[in-house]
């Protein structure tokens, strides 16, 4: 992307709205909650100016419902919340997964559980982003570390959501949501936008809303209200969209939903490797915590310590290959996260005993500091 | 070598406009062609309660965005001073309001009537944050005067530009009177 805009001071939550509008968001429904409130506030101001609609709903459940409805009717739609609201949205997120309605859900994480700590950062919703709604379901989760990255990742969240007809979670945290940072935004003309696939109705005698016409597992989508009636249900359904209890229909649908993600891992998964080539210890991190890790790695490298970082930009689907392809020099993996230990479970499963997997966890409402990362790396290298 | 990094911590209570002051300093640094981040920390209350804004300014990329060893601390309440007075960079300075009780610290303390100046000289205690921005700019030169003035005009509510400029100049003057 080429830079054209002048450098400006922008907040993470503001960058989220700007990215969403650049991606084509024209509908937002939400119920404001700290630390995501600025997203609703700025969306309310910006959307009418670009011909979009903003609705403050009565609660998070209704917000998620409105987002699904708007997307079915053809608008790119988003909602934003934090932990307590993310819990409430889960039922309808599951509905969007099964009915394959593209949408973006932003969760600016704060301390939990329950009302927790509204103004303090945490990364405790990692597992909720994957398994917050029940049943086997596909989901994509992205996690930005920088304000500029919030802009780019919100666009990417819409693109992936539209392309694969799957809800995409943008998993932010209080630090990156509230942080104001110098950014230069790309020229709008250089931004790649993906829109949902539509059927060629002239070649189709009768449109089945859930038929895999192209063999890629992604049914083309007709917008509601365009004169092609179809049925949308949260019950397991066949290609016509009507409920079915047949084992073969059930198995086909669930596998197709999962295949949309699993066949496209290389496109969906994104991560950054930092000094991993010859590392003995690699720190795995994401979101704002990764910024502390980068600083720690820079300092430790100056001392000659063989340490690197793997920053996960896509959290779900989990980048197993990135872990398994760490160089033969790697003995230890430290998983730094602002929670009691969530992502470490998956890293451990991925490591399959090849690496020592050690947690660096903080759950006191404060960002993990570079000093804490440095101390942990020294401890691990000493014991190795 | 570590990159040149200046850290500023503005501390006091909610409603004193510290976050806006932080935004203005960060914006001014960007206008000066530098890199800057601003973060904040506050409780769930809308007014009152401890509040702080932090600014990091650097010529380089800013990785860790929080303040650990600030070169400059502004403390507008006793609570803020006592919480942060012992943790600065070696040459750090602490700027406190005249309503704040001095405390023991190995660092240099500069005490100025910031809130009183806003209330009595400008006529609005609300602009104490901008008086403080003037004090920090004149005392530490972390941002240029031209940039800070432009940043203020960009960020304060329409119709209050003159009031805020007066507050900024009053801050400069407080520092001039020190010598």
Interface residues (C-beta under 8 A of the other chain):
Chain A: X7 X8 X9 X34 X118 X119 X120 X175 X178 X179 X180 X181 X182 X288 X291 X292 X294 X295 X298 X367 X369 X370 X371
Chain B: X23 X26 X27 X30 X35 X36 X37 X38 X39 X40 X41 X42 X43 X44 X62 X63 X64 X65 X66 X68
